[in-house]
Amino acid sequence: MSKEVVFQQDEMPLGDLLDRAAANYPEREAIVYKNRRIDYAEFKQEADQFAKGLMKLGIKKGDHVVM
């Protein structure tokens, strides 16, 4: 039986939520799209790479980014 984890939106930033989910449930599915399944560990790794790329472009913490 899987246990659902629910956080209130204003409790913590999205990045912190992802860090927590990846630490606690690294092999659980985070994203399912068509035939691709991504677990929380992979999702965190991809998000970290994306963040590093933004930082290389000069984006800083607190800057607004449209995705």
Secondary structure, DSSP 8 states (H G I E B T S, - for coil): --------TTTS-HHHHHHHHHHH-TTSEEEEETTEEEEHHHHHHHHHHHHHHHHHTT--TT-----
